[in-house]
Every structure is written in C-alpha cells, then in structure tokens.
C-alpha cells in the first residue's frame, strides 16, 4: 500500500507540473487498511476536493472538475468507501457521515502531500454533510474554504473553519419538508466569513447543474474559490 501511495503522490506531483487530464489515483485512509479511490484533474497549488451526493458517484463531477481544472485548480473527486451499486445498477452511497468525513480528510491530506498550498472542499447534499463534519474536525487552515450545495454542513456549524459558501434552491425539499430552514439555521450559527446564496427553483444539490441555474452555481463556486 505504501508503494501505491507513493506512486499516487508522484502522479499528482507530475500532473501538477504538466497539467494532465483526468487520472485515477488511490490513497490510504489513515490508521486503516483501506484505500480511497479518486479522479484527479488539473494542476497547480490550489487543491479542491469534490464530495458527491447520495445518488451520484465520483464520475458525476467530471464536467465541474474539468471547469475547475481549466481555472488552475488541482481537483480530486473522491469515491466514498461506502459507495456501491444499487440493485438496478445506479450509484448508491451506504457509508456513514463519520466514515465519509474521514474519507474527505484523507483526500485533503493527499492534496497537501501532493503539493497543494491550499485545499478547499465542495460537497453536495450527503457530501456536503461530510465536508462540514470534516472541516469541523480539521485543524484551522487545513481546509481553507468549503462549499455546501443543498447541505446544512453537518451537526457542528459553530465549529466550521475558514470561509464558507452555502448554496441552496429556495424550494428544495426532502421527505421532511423544505431544506432552507435548517440550512439557514446552520448558516446563522457558523462563524464568519460566510455567504448564503438562495436560488430560484427546487433542484437539489448536484441536480442544480442540470438546470438553468447551473452556470450561476458554477460561477459562484469559481468566484468563491478564487477570491483572495
């Protein structure tokens, strides 16, 4: 495993210098005999982890990951260790939030080891909860910025570090009702600096990219991640 990890790091270093396209990498989960798979895009010293929502997979970020890579980011779209296919073959995510948060932290560590001077994380729905939990557990500065799509960011908003961007559609609903009240409540509890963007419509998390709001969502993310 150590040899494979070192090889993955070498690939990331080489990619950061030569601007390679998409490539598969693996890296270990600290303290466990488990490897995390991810798709790595782009180059540079600004890293971004992409954490998908429940009915999605790491490949679902391809378009957004390439846009970020074209803007100069080193992007890592992760496969949670609890990801598996549903009986109908569609993507499914069966890991717990604590396990998923640990996967995000392993991805952040990978990018730092690969030469990223700053690492941010974008999480959608379930992935946003995992990103928030990871950020709350991390050392200040380990995760510079987080973007939460259709997510309240976990159970400890007061512990979130760095800059925060919450994005949600006004009429986005779960089985228990509108998501906006809980997201707004966690946003109020989160420390500055922070920003909340409320969009028209009802699309949830990554589904926003499939609507006419998609370009604006990507623009907001790029602006947020690129601001000094």
Biotite code that builds the C-alpha atoms (Angstrom):
import biotite.structure as struc

atoms = struc.array([
    struc.Atom([0.000, 0.000, 0.000], chain_id="A", res_id=1, res_name="UNK", atom_name="CA", element="C"),
    struc.Atom([2.840, 2.403, 0.809], chain_id="A", res_id=2, res_name="UNK", atom_name="CA", element="C"),
    struc.Atom([4.345, 1.874, -2.656], chain_id="A", res_id=3, res_name="UNK", atom_name="CA", element="C"),
    struc.Atom([0.999, 2.533, -4.333], chain_id="A", res_id=4, res_name="UNK", atom_name="CA", element="C"),
    struc.Atom([0.507, 5.633, -2.194], chain_id="A", res_id=5, res_name="UNK", atom_name="CA", element="C"),
    struc.Atom([3.947, 6.965, -3.107], chain_id="A", res_id=6, res_name="UNK", atom_name="CA", element="C"),
    struc.Atom([3.172, 6.257, -6.767], chain_id="A", res_id=7, res_name="UNK", atom_name="CA", element="C"),
    struc.Atom([-0.099, 8.181, -6.479], chain_id="A", res_id=8, res_name="UNK", atom_name="CA", element="C"),
    struc.Atom([1.743, 11.107, -4.913], chain_id="A", res_id=9, res_name="UNK", atom_name="CA", element="C"),
    struc.Atom([4.312, 11.035, -7.716], chain_id="A", res_id=10, res_name="UNK", atom_name="CA", element="C"),
    struc.Atom([1.496, 11.052, -10.280], chain_id="A", res_id=11, res_name="UNK", atom_name="CA", element="C"),
    struc.Atom([-0.077, 14.047, -8.554], chain_id="A", res_id=12, res_name="UNK", atom_name="CA", element="C"),
    struc.Atom([3.229, 15.937, -8.405], chain_id="A", res_id=13, res_name="UNK", atom_name="CA", element="C"),
    struc.Atom([3.922, 15.208, -12.060], chain_id="A", res_id=14, res_name="UNK", atom_name="CA", element="C"),
    struc.Atom([0.380, 16.191, -13.020], chain_id="A", res_id=15, res_name="UNK", atom_name="CA", element="C"),
    struc.Atom([0.654, 19.442, -11.088], chain_id="A", res_id=16, res_name="UNK", atom_name="CA", element="C"),
    struc.Atom([3.692, 20.319, -13.163], chain_id="A", res_id=17, res_name="UNK", atom_name="CA", element="C"),
    struc.Atom([2.432, 19.117, -16.539], chain_id="A", res_id=18, res_name="UNK", atom_name="CA", element="C"),
    struc.Atom([-1.332, 19.797, -16.453], chain_id="A", res_id=19, res_name="UNK", atom_name="CA", element="C"),
    struc.Atom([-2.501, 16.226, -17.148], chain_id="A", res_id=20, res_name="UNK", atom_name="CA", element="C"),
    struc.Atom([-6.176, 15.435, -17.750], chain_id="A", res_id=21, res_name="UNK", atom_name="CA", element="C"),
    struc.Atom([-8.284, 13.090, -15.666], chain_id="A", res_id=22, res_name="UNK", atom_name="CA", element="C"),
    struc.Atom([-6.450, 10.185, -13.996], chain_id="A", res_id=23, res_name="UNK", atom_name="CA", element="C"),
    struc.Atom([-7.342, 7.632, -11.319], chain_id="A", res_id=24, res_name="UNK", atom_name="CA", element="C"),
    struc.Atom([-5.416, 7.721, -8.038], chain_id="A", res_id=25, res_name="UNK", atom_name="CA", element="C"),
    struc.Atom([-5.655, 5.810, -4.762], chain_id="A", res_id=26, res_name="UNK", atom_name="CA", element="C"),
    struc.Atom([-4.513, 6.773, -1.281], chain_id="A", res_id=27, res_name="UNK", atom_name="CA", element="C"),
    struc.Atom([-4.813, 5.188, 2.176], chain_id="A", res_id=28, res_name="UNK", atom_name="CA", element="C"),
    struc.Atom([-7.189, 6.091, 4.964], chain_id="A", res_id=29, res_name="UNK", atom_name="CA", element="C"),
    struc.Atom([-5.051, 6.983, 7.966], chain_id="A", res_id=30, res_name="UNK", atom_name="CA", element="C"),
    struc.Atom([-4.892, 4.215, 10.556], chain_id="A", res_id=31, res_name="UNK", atom_name="CA", element="C"),
    struc.Atom([-6.892, 1.710, 8.478], chain_id="A", res_id=32, res_name="UNK", atom_name="CA", element="C"),
    struc.Atom([-6.129, -0.893, 5.831], chain_id="A", res_id=33, res_name="UNK", atom_name="CA", element="C"),
    struc.Atom([-8.431, 0.893, 3.434], chain_id="A", res_id=34, res_name="UNK", atom_name="CA", element="C"),
    struc.Atom([-7.723, 2.724, 0.190], chain_id="A", res_id=35, res_name="UNK", atom_name="CA", element="C"),
    struc.Atom([-9.766, 5.571, -1.229], chain_id="A", res_id=36, res_name="UNK", atom_name="CA", element="C"),
    struc.Atom([-10.148, 5.948, -4.988], chain_id="A", res_id=37, res_name="UNK", atom_name="CA", element="C"),
    struc.Atom([-10.469, 9.318, -6.667], chain_id="A", res_id=38, res_name="UNK", atom_name="CA", element="C"),
    struc.Atom([-10.271, 11.023, -10.047], chain_id="A", res_id=39, res_name="UNK", atom_name="CA", element="C"),
    struc.Atom([-7.576, 13.689, -10.206], chain_id="A", res_id=40, res_name="UNK", atom_name="CA", element="C"),
    struc.Atom([-7.827, 16.610, -12.644], chain_id="A", res_id=41, res_name="UNK", atom_name="CA", element="C"),
    struc.Atom([-5.737, 19.625, -13.498], chain_id="A", res_id=42, res_name="UNK", atom_name="CA", element="C"),
    struc.Atom([-2.624, 21.063, -11.941], chain_id="A", res_id=43, res_name="UNK", atom_name="CA", element="C"),
    struc.Atom([-1.416, 23.799, -9.644], chain_id="A", res_id=44, res_name="UNK", atom_name="CA", element="C"),
    struc.Atom([-1.034, 24.525, -5.966], chain_id="A", res_id=45, res_name="UNK", atom_name="CA", element="C"),
    struc.Atom([-4.709, 25.232, -5.204], chain_id="A", res_id=46, res_name="UNK", atom_name="CA", element="C"),
    struc.Atom([-6.414, 21.955, -4.371], chain_id="A", res_id=47, res_name="UNK", atom_name="CA", element="C"),
    struc.Atom([-10.145, 21.196, -4.349], chain_id="A", res_id=48, res_name="UNK", atom_name="CA", element="C"),
    struc.Atom([-11.852, 18.047, -3.037], chain_id="A", res_id=49, res_name="UNK", atom_name="CA", element="C"),
    struc.Atom([-15.238, 17.198, -4.588], chain_id="A", res_id=50, res_name="UNK", atom_name="CA", element="C"),
    struc.Atom([-17.611, 15.091, -2.446], chain_id="A", res_id=51, res_name="UNK", atom_name="CA", element="C"),
    struc.Atom([-20.685, 13.806, -4.283], chain_id="A", res_id=52, res_name="UNK", atom_name="CA", element="C"),
    struc.Atom([-24.280, 13.397, -3.134], chain_id="A", res_id=53, res_name="UNK", atom_name="CA", element="C"),
    struc.Atom([-26.078, 10.119, -2.395], chain_id="A", res_id=54, res_name="UNK", atom_name="CA", element="C"),
    struc.Atom([-27.422, 9.194, -5.859], chain_id="A", res_id=55, res_name="UNK", atom_name="CA", element="C"),
    struc.Atom([-24.183, 10.225, -7.568], chain_id="A", res_id=56, res_name="UNK", atom_name="CA", element="C"),
    struc.Atom([-20.583, 8.993, -7.842], chain_id="A", res_id=57, res_name="UNK", atom_name="CA", element="C"),
    struc.Atom([-17.128, 10.487, -8.345], chain_id="A", res_id=58, res_name="UNK", atom_name="CA", element="C"),
    struc.Atom([-17.589, 10.456, -12.117], chain_id="A", res_id=59, res_name="UNK", atom_name="CA", element="C"),
    struc.Atom([-20.636, 12.725, -11.788], chain_id="A", res_id=60, res_name="UNK", atom_name="CA", element="C"),
    struc.Atom([-18.296, 15.667, -11.106], chain_id="A", res_id=61, res_name="UNK", atom_name="CA", element="C"),
    struc.Atom([-16.453, 15.334, -14.417], chain_id="A", res_id=62, res_name="UNK", atom_name="CA", element="C"),
    struc.Atom([-17.802, 18.492, -16.067], chain_id="A", res_id=63, res_name="UNK", atom_name="CA", element="C"),
    struc.Atom([-17.404, 20.664, -12.959], chain_id="A", res_id=64, res_name="UNK", atom_name="CA", element="C"),
    struc.Atom([-14.000, 19.162, -12.160], chain_id="A", res_id=65, res_name="UNK", atom_name="CA", element="C"),
    struc.Atom([-12.729, 19.977, -15.643], chain_id="A", res_id=66, res_name="UNK", atom_name="CA", element="C"),
    struc.Atom([-14.035, 23.548, -15.350], chain_id="A", res_id=67, res_name="UNK", atom_name="CA", element="C"),
    struc.Atom([-12.138, 23.950, -12.078], chain_id="A", res_id=68, res_name="UNK", atom_name="CA", element="C"),
    struc.Atom([-9.039, 22.357, -13.591], chain_id="A", res_id=69, res_name="UNK", atom_name="CA", element="C"),
    struc.Atom([-9.207, 24.756, -16.534], chain_id="A", res_id=70, res_name="UNK", atom_name="CA", element="C"),
    struc.Atom([-9.273, 27.596, -13.994], chain_id="A", res_id=71, res_name="UNK", atom_name="CA", element="C"),
    struc.Atom([-5.992, 26.407, -12.477], chain_id="A", res_id=72, res_name="UNK", atom_name="CA", element="C"),
    struc.Atom([-7.075, 24.069, -9.675], chain_id="A", res_id=73, res_name="UNK", atom_name="CA", element="C"),
    struc.Atom([-5.804, 20.596, -8.786], chain_id="A", res_id=74, res_name="UNK", atom_name="CA", element="C"),
    struc.Atom([-9.093, 18.738, -8.333], chain_id="A", res_id=75, res_name="UNK", atom_name="CA", element="C"),
    struc.Atom([-9.804, 15.450, -6.564], chain_id="A", res_id=76, res_name="UNK", atom_name="CA", element="C"),
    struc.Atom([-13.271, 13.882, -6.988], chain_id="A", res_id=77, res_name="UNK", atom_name="CA", element="C"),
    struc.Atom([-13.491, 11.117, -4.405], chain_id="A", res_id=78, res_name="UNK", atom_name="CA", element="C"),
    struc.Atom([-15.236, 7.748, -4.210], chain_id="A", res_id=79, res_name="UNK", atom_name="CA", element="C"),
    struc.Atom([-16.507, 7.205, -0.675], chain_id="A", res_id=80, res_name="UNK", atom_name="CA", element="C"),
    struc.Atom([-15.584, 3.801, 0.706], chain_id="A", res_id=81, res_name="UNK", atom_name="CA", element="C"),
    struc.Atom([-19.311, 3.127, 1.255], chain_id="A", res_id=82, res_name="UNK", atom_name="CA", element="C"),
    struc.Atom([-20.164, 3.665, -2.407], chain_id="A", res_id=83, res_name="UNK", atom_name="CA", element="C"),
    struc.Atom([-21.729, 0.704, -4.194], chain_id="A", res_id=84, res_name="UNK", atom_name="CA", element="C"),
    struc.Atom([-24.212, -0.007, -6.951], chain_id="A", res_id=85, res_name="UNK", atom_name="CA", element="C"),
    struc.Atom([-27.907, -0.297, -6.182], chain_id="A", res_id=86, res_name="UNK", atom_name="CA", element="C"),
    struc.Atom([-29.733, -3.444, -7.380], chain_id="A", res_id=87, res_name="UNK", atom_name="CA", element="C"),
    struc.Atom([-30.750, -1.564, -10.531], chain_id="A", res_id=88, res_name="UNK", atom_name="CA", element="C"),
    struc.Atom([-27.128, -0.608, -11.229], chain_id="A", res_id=89, res_name="UNK", atom_name="CA", element="C"),
    struc.Atom([-27.486, 3.064, -10.298], chain_id="A", res_id=90, res_name="UNK", atom_name="CA", element="C"),
    struc.Atom([-24.948, 4.675, -7.944], chain_id="A", res_id=91, res_name="UNK", atom_name="CA", element="C"),
    struc.Atom([-25.599, 4.281, -4.216], chain_id="A", res_id=92, res_name="UNK", atom_name="CA", element="C"),
    struc.Atom([-23.844, 5.585, -1.113], chain_id="A", res_id=93, res_name="UNK", atom_name="CA", element="C"),
    struc.Atom([-24.091, 3.499, 2.035], chain_id="A", res_id=94, res_name="UNK", atom_name="CA", element="C"),
    struc.Atom([-21.337, 4.904, 4.265], chain_id="A", res_id=95, res_name="UNK", atom_name="CA", element="C"),
    struc.Atom([-21.955, 6.800, 7.499], chain_id="A", res_id=96, res_name="UNK", atom_name="CA", element="C"),
    struc.Atom([-21.298, 10.524, 7.797], chain_id="A", res_id=97, res_name="UNK", atom_name="CA", element="C"),
    struc.Atom([-18.319, 9.935, 10.159], chain_id="A", res_id=98, res_name="UNK", atom_name="CA", element="C"),
    struc.Atom([-16.766, 7.484, 7.681], chain_id="A", res_id=99, res_name="UNK", atom_name="CA", element="C"),
    struc.Atom([-17.400, 9.835, 4.765], chain_id="A", res_id=100, res_name="UNK", atom_name="CA", element="C"),
    struc.Atom([-15.881, 12.737, 6.718], chain_id="A", res_id=101, res_name="UNK", atom_name="CA", element="C"),
    struc.Atom([-12.770, 10.636, 7.335], chain_id="A", res_id=102, res_name="UNK", atom_name="CA", element="C"),
    struc.Atom([-12.583, 9.970, 3.579], chain_id="A", res_id=103, res_name="UNK", atom_name="CA", element="C"),
    struc.Atom([-12.741, 13.725, 2.923], chain_id="A", res_id=104, res_name="UNK", atom_name="CA", element="C"),
    struc.Atom([-9.946, 14.347, 5.441], chain_id="A", res_id=105, res_name="UNK", atom_name="CA", element="C"),
    struc.Atom([-7.818, 11.665, 3.737], chain_id="A", res_id=106, res_name="UNK", atom_name="CA", element="C"),
    struc.Atom([-8.395, 13.412, 0.402], chain_id="A", res_id=107, res_name="UNK", atom_name="CA", element="C"),
    struc.Atom([-7.400, 16.776, 1.885], chain_id="A", res_id=108, res_name="UNK", atom_name="CA", element="C"),
    struc.Atom([-4.218, 15.220, 3.261], chain_id="A", res_id=109, res_name="UNK", atom_name="CA", element="C"),
    struc.Atom([-3.459, 13.662, -0.130], chain_id="A", res_id=110, res_name="UNK", atom_name="CA", element="C"),
    struc.Atom([-3.670, 17.017, -1.894], chain_id="A", res_id=111, res_name="UNK", atom_name="CA", element="C"),
    struc.Atom([-1.483, 18.709, 0.699], chain_id="A", res_id=112, res_name="UNK", atom_name="CA", element="C"),
    struc.Atom([1.105, 15.950, 0.274], chain_id="A", res_id=113, res_name="UNK", atom_name="CA", element="C"),
    struc.Atom([0.828, 16.339, -3.489], chain_id="A", res_id=114, res_name="UNK", atom_name="CA", element="C"),
    struc.Atom([1.981, 19.950, -3.245], chain_id="A", res_id=115, res_name="UNK", atom_name="CA", element="C"),
    struc.Atom([-1.239, 21.928, -2.795], chain_id="A", res_id=116, res_name="UNK", atom_name="CA", element="C"),
    struc.Atom([-0.578, 25.024, -0.681], chain_id="A", res_id=117, res_name="UNK", atom_name="CA", element="C"),
    struc.Atom([-4.291, 25.474, -0.005], chain_id="A", res_id=118, res_name="UNK", atom_name="CA", element="C"),
    struc.Atom([-7.085, 22.909, -0.137], chain_id="A", res_id=119, res_name="UNK", atom_name="CA", element="C"),
    struc.Atom([-10.805, 23.651, -0.342], chain_id="A", res_id=120, res_name="UNK", atom_name="CA", element="C"),
    struc.Atom([-13.741, 21.229, -0.460], chain_id="A", res_id=121, res_name="UNK", atom_name="CA", element="C"),
    struc.Atom([-17.058, 21.220, -2.305], chain_id="A", res_id=122, res_name="UNK", atom_name="CA", element="C"),
    struc.Atom([-19.753, 18.887, -1.012], chain_id="A", res_id=123, res_name="UNK", atom_name="CA", element="C"),
    struc.Atom([-23.233, 18.188, -2.366], chain_id="A", res_id=124, res_name="UNK", atom_name="CA", element="C"),
    struc.Atom([-26.065, 17.010, -0.107], chain_id="A", res_id=125, res_name="UNK", atom_name="CA", element="C"),
    struc.Atom([-24.643, 13.963, 1.720], chain_id="A", res_id=126, res_name="UNK", atom_name="CA", element="C"),
    struc.Atom([-21.197, 15.009, 0.525], chain_id="A", res_id=127, res_name="UNK", atom_name="CA", element="C"),
    struc.Atom([-21.794, 18.474, 1.976], chain_id="A", res_id=128, res_name="UNK", atom_name="CA", element="C"),
    struc.Atom([-22.605, 16.988, 5.379], chain_id="A", res_id=129, res_name="UNK", atom_name="CA", element="C"),
    struc.Atom([-19.346, 15.022, 5.160], chain_id="A", res_id=130, res_name="UNK", atom_name="CA", element="C"),
    struc.Atom([-17.363, 18.092, 4.116], chain_id="A", res_id=131, res_name="UNK", atom_name="CA", element="C"),
    struc.Atom([-18.822, 20.067, 7.023], chain_id="A", res_id=132, res_name="UNK", atom_name="CA", element="C"),
    struc.Atom([-18.022, 17.328, 9.533], chain_id="A", res_id=133, res_name="UNK", atom_name="CA", element="C"),
    struc.Atom([-14.502, 17.025, 8.132], chain_id="A", res_id=134, res_name="UNK", atom_name="CA", element="C"),
    struc.Atom([-13.977, 20.777, 8.325], chain_id="A", res_id=135, res_name="UNK", atom_name="CA", element="C"),
    struc.Atom([-15.241, 20.906, 11.918], chain_id="A", res_id=136, res_name="UNK", atom_name="CA", element="C"),
    struc.Atom([-12.743, 18.189, 12.884], chain_id="A", res_id=137, res_name="UNK", atom_name="CA", element="C"),
    struc.Atom([-9.767, 19.626, 10.985], chain_id="A", res_id=138, res_name="UNK", atom_name="CA", element="C"),
    struc.Atom([-7.005, 21.887, 12.199], chain_id="A", res_id=139, res_name="UNK", atom_name="CA", element="C"),
    struc.Atom([-7.542, 25.551, 11.250], chain_id="A", res_id=140, res_name="UNK", atom_name="CA", element="C"),
    struc.Atom([-6.001, 26.152, 7.835], chain_id="A", res_id=141, res_name="UNK", atom_name="CA", element="C"),
    struc.Atom([-6.118, 22.520, 6.754], chain_id="A", res_id=142, res_name="UNK", atom_name="CA", element="C"),
    struc.Atom([-9.276, 23.216, 4.721], chain_id="A", res_id=143, res_name="UNK", atom_name="CA", element="C"),
    struc.Atom([-9.237, 26.802, 3.507], chain_id="A", res_id=144, res_name="UNK", atom_name="CA", element="C"),
    struc.Atom([-12.788, 27.062, 2.133], chain_id="A", res_id=145, res_name="UNK", atom_name="CA", element="C"),
    struc.Atom([-15.877, 24.899, 1.903], chain_id="A", res_id=146, res_name="UNK", atom_name="CA", element="C"),
    struc.Atom([-18.843, 24.986, -0.484], chain_id="A", res_id=147, res_name="UNK", atom_name="CA", element="C"),
    struc.Atom([-22.051, 23.281, 0.667], chain_id="A", res_id=148, res_name="UNK", atom_name="CA", element="C"),
    struc.Atom([-24.609, 22.511, -2.063], chain_id="A", res_id=149, res_name="UNK", atom_name="CA", element="C"),
    struc.Atom([-28.063, 21.734, -0.668], chain_id="A", res_id=150, res_name="UNK", atom_name="CA", element="C"),
    struc.Atom([-26.478, 20.820, 2.672], chain_id="A", res_id=151, res_name="UNK", atom_name="CA", element="C"),
    struc.Atom([-26.543, 22.246, 6.184], chain_id="A", res_id=152, res_name="UNK", atom_name="CA", element="C"),
    struc.Atom([-22.921, 21.185, 6.656], chain_id="A", res_id=153, res_name="UNK", atom_name="CA", element="C"),
    struc.Atom([-23.283, 18.665, 9.463], chain_id="A", res_id=154, res_name="UNK", atom_name="CA", element="C"),
    struc.Atom([-24.101, 18.873, 13.151], chain_id="A", res_id=155, res_name="UNK", atom_name="CA", element="C"),
    struc.Atom([-21.458, 21.337, 14.349], chain_id="A", res_id=156, res_name="UNK", atom_name="CA", element="C"),
    struc.Atom([-21.821, 24.543, 12.307], chain_id="A", res_id=157, res_name="UNK", atom_name="CA", element="C"),
    struc.Atom([-20.272, 26.601, 15.096], chain_id="A", res_id=158, res_name="UNK", atom_name="CA", element="C"),
    struc.Atom([-17.026, 24.632, 14.636], chain_id="A", res_id=159, res_name="UNK", atom_name="CA", element="C"),
    struc.Atom([-16.678, 25.234, 10.896], chain_id="A", res_id=160, res_name="UNK", atom_name="CA", element="C"),
    struc.Atom([-13.334, 26.761, 9.914], chain_id="A", res_id=161, res_name="UNK", atom_name="CA", element="C"),
    struc.Atom([-12.236, 29.127, 7.165], chain_id="A", res_id=162, res_name="UNK", atom_name="CA", element="C"),
    struc.Atom([-14.534, 30.612, 4.518], chain_id="A", res_id=163, res_name="UNK", atom_name="CA", element="C"),
    struc.Atom([-17.935, 29.094, 3.880], chain_id="A", res_id=164, res_name="UNK", atom_name="CA", element="C"),
    struc.Atom([-20.363, 29.239, 0.940], chain_id="A", res_id=165, res_name="UNK", atom_name="CA", element="C"),
    struc.Atom([-23.852, 27.744, 1.298], chain_id="A", res_id=166, res_name="UNK", atom_name="CA", element="C"),
    struc.Atom([-25.888, 27.314, -1.916], chain_id="A", res_id=167, res_name="UNK", atom_name="CA", element="C"),
    struc.Atom([-29.478, 26.065, -1.933], chain_id="A", res_id=168, res_name="UNK", atom_name="CA", element="C"),
    struc.Atom([-32.594, 26.341, -4.096], chain_id="A", res_id=169, res_name="UNK", atom_name="CA", element="C"),
    struc.Atom([-35.457, 28.063, -2.255], chain_id="A", res_id=170, res_name="UNK", atom_name="CA", element="C"),
    struc.Atom([-37.958, 25.255, -2.851], chain_id="A", res_id=171, res_name="UNK", atom_name="CA", element="C"),
    struc.Atom([-35.540, 22.341, -2.408], chain_id="A", res_id=172, res_name="UNK", atom_name="CA", element="C"),
    struc.Atom([-37.405, 19.721, -0.332], chain_id="A", res_id=173, res_name="UNK", atom_name="CA", element="C"),
    struc.Atom([-36.568, 16.484, 1.442], chain_id="A", res_id=174, res_name="UNK", atom_name="CA", element="C"),
    struc.Atom([-39.086, 13.976, 2.792], chain_id="A", res_id=175, res_name="UNK", atom_name="CA", element="C"),
    struc.Atom([-39.447, 16.089, 5.919], chain_id="A", res_id=176, res_name="UNK", atom_name="CA", element="C"),
    struc.Atom([-40.009, 19.402, 4.150], chain_id="A", res_id=177, res_name="UNK", atom_name="CA", element="C"),
    struc.Atom([-38.043, 22.376, 2.868], chain_id="A", res_id=178, res_name="UNK", atom_name="CA", element="C"),
    struc.Atom([-34.281, 22.242, 3.369], chain_id="A", res_id=179, res_name="UNK", atom_name="CA", element="C"),
    struc.Atom([-33.844, 26.003, 3.548], chain_id="A", res_id=180, res_name="UNK", atom_name="CA", element="C"),
    struc.Atom([-34.864, 26.470, 7.229], chain_id="A", res_id=181, res_name="UNK", atom_name="CA", element="C"),
    struc.Atom([-32.234, 24.018, 8.533], chain_id="A", res_id=182, res_name="UNK", atom_name="CA", element="C"),
    struc.Atom([-29.582, 25.344, 6.152], chain_id="A", res_id=183, res_name="UNK", atom_name="CA", element="C"),
    struc.Atom([-30.362, 28.931, 7.175], chain_id="A", res_id=184, res_name="UNK", atom_name="CA", element="C"),
    struc.Atom([-30.198, 27.965, 10.855], chain_id="A", res_id=185, res_name="UNK", atom_name="CA", element="C"),
    struc.Atom([-26.769, 26.347, 10.462], chain_id="A", res_id=186, res_name="UNK", atom_name="CA", element="C"),
    struc.Atom([-25.622, 29.293, 8.373], chain_id="A", res_id=187, res_name="UNK", atom_name="CA", element="C"),
    struc.Atom([-26.528, 31.664, 11.219], chain_id="A", res_id=188, res_name="UNK", atom_name="CA", element="C"),
    struc.Atom([-24.579, 29.515, 13.696], chain_id="A", res_id=189, res_name="UNK", atom_name="CA", element="C"),
    struc.Atom([-21.474, 29.276, 11.503], chain_id="A", res_id=190, res_name="UNK", atom_name="CA", element="C"),
    struc.Atom([-18.731, 31.834, 12.215], chain_id="A", res_id=191, res_name="UNK", atom_name="CA", element="C"),
    struc.Atom([-17.683, 34.456, 9.682], chain_id="A", res_id=192, res_name="UNK", atom_name="CA", element="C"),
    struc.Atom([-16.571, 34.662, 6.918], chain_id="A", res_id=193, res_name="UNK", atom_name="CA", element="C"),
    struc.Atom([-19.576, 33.080, 5.229], chain_id="A", res_id=194, res_name="UNK", atom_name="CA", element="C"),
    struc.Atom([-22.054, 33.583, 2.401], chain_id="A", res_id=195, res_name="UNK", atom_name="CA", element="C"),
    struc.Atom([-25.500, 32.160, 1.637], chain_id="A", res_id=196, res_name="UNK", atom_name="CA", element="C"),
    struc.Atom([-26.803, 32.031, -1.940], chain_id="A", res_id=197, res_name="UNK", atom_name="CA", element="C"),
    struc.Atom([-30.501, 31.181, -2.352], chain_id="A", res_id=198, res_name="UNK", atom_name="CA", element="C"),
    struc.Atom([-31.513, 30.260, -5.903], chain_id="A", res_id=199, res_name="UNK", atom_name="CA", element="C"),
    struc.Atom([-34.862, 30.017, -7.637], chain_id="A", res_id=200, res_name="UNK", atom_name="CA", element="C"),
    struc.Atom([-36.350, 26.585, -8.173], chain_id="A", res_id=201, res_name="UNK", atom_name="CA", element="C"),
    struc.Atom([-36.405, 23.273, -6.345], chain_id="A", res_id=202, res_name="UNK", atom_name="CA", element="C"),
    struc.Atom([-33.383, 21.358, -7.714], chain_id="A", res_id=203, res_name="UNK", atom_name="CA", element="C"),
    struc.Atom([-31.337, 19.643, -5.051], chain_id="A", res_id=204, res_name="UNK", atom_name="CA", element="C"),
    struc.Atom([-27.547, 19.868, -4.770], chain_id="A", res_id=205, res_name="UNK", atom_name="CA", element="C"),
    struc.Atom([-25.803, 18.461, -7.870], chain_id="A", res_id=206, res_name="UNK", atom_name="CA", element="C"),
    struc.Atom([-29.104, 18.455, -9.769], chain_id="A", res_id=207, res_name="UNK", atom_name="CA", element="C"),
    struc.Atom([-28.713, 22.243, -9.854], chain_id="A", res_id=208, res_name="UNK", atom_name="CA", element="C"),
    struc.Atom([-26.074, 21.786, -12.551], chain_id="A", res_id=209, res_name="UNK", atom_name="CA", element="C"),
    struc.Atom([-28.733, 20.236, -14.816], chain_id="A", res_id=210, res_name="UNK", atom_name="CA", element="C"),
    struc.Atom([-30.990, 23.330, -14.623], chain_id="A", res_id=211, res_name="UNK", atom_name="CA", element="C"),
    struc.Atom([-30.783, 26.857, -15.976], chain_id="A", res_id=212, res_name="UNK", atom_name="CA", element="C"),
    struc.Atom([-29.215, 27.772, -12.617], chain_id="A", res_id=213, res_name="UNK", atom_name="CA", element="C"),
    struc.Atom([-26.200, 25.563, -13.383], chain_id="A", res_id=214, res_name="UNK", atom_name="CA", element="C"),
    struc.Atom([-23.999, 28.278, -14.932], chain_id="A", res_id=215, res_name="UNK", atom_name="CA", element="C"),
    struc.Atom([-24.646, 30.601, -11.999], chain_id="A", res_id=216, res_name="UNK", atom_name="CA", element="C"),
    struc.Atom([-23.826, 27.867, -9.474], chain_id="A", res_id=217, res_name="UNK", atom_name="CA", element="C"),
    struc.Atom([-20.517, 27.182, -11.203], chain_id="A", res_id=218, res_name="UNK", atom_name="CA", element="C"),
    struc.Atom([-19.787, 30.908, -11.414], chain_id="A", res_id=219, res_name="UNK", atom_name="CA", element="C"),
    struc.Atom([-20.456, 31.342, -7.683], chain_id="A", res_id=220, res_name="UNK", atom_name="CA", element="C"),
    struc.Atom([-18.189, 28.417, -6.843], chain_id="A", res_id=221, res_name="UNK", atom_name="CA", element="C"),
    struc.Atom([-15.355, 29.632, -9.074], chain_id="A", res_id=222, res_name="UNK", atom_name="CA", element="C"),
    struc.Atom([-15.587, 33.163, -7.722], chain_id="A", res_id=223, res_name="UNK", atom_name="CA", element="C"),
    struc.Atom([-15.616, 31.948, -4.119], chain_id="A", res_id=224, res_name="UNK", atom_name="CA", element="C"),
    struc.Atom([-12.667, 29.580, -4.564], chain_id="A", res_id=225, res_name="UNK", atom_name="CA", element="C"),
    struc.Atom([-10.635, 32.178, -6.470], chain_id="A", res_id=226, res_name="UNK", atom_name="CA", element="C"),
    struc.Atom([-11.162, 35.199, -4.196], chain_id="A", res_id=227, res_name="UNK", atom_name="CA", element="C"),
    struc.Atom([-8.024, 36.364, -2.343], chain_id="A", res_id=228, res_name="UNK", atom_name="CA", element="C"),
])
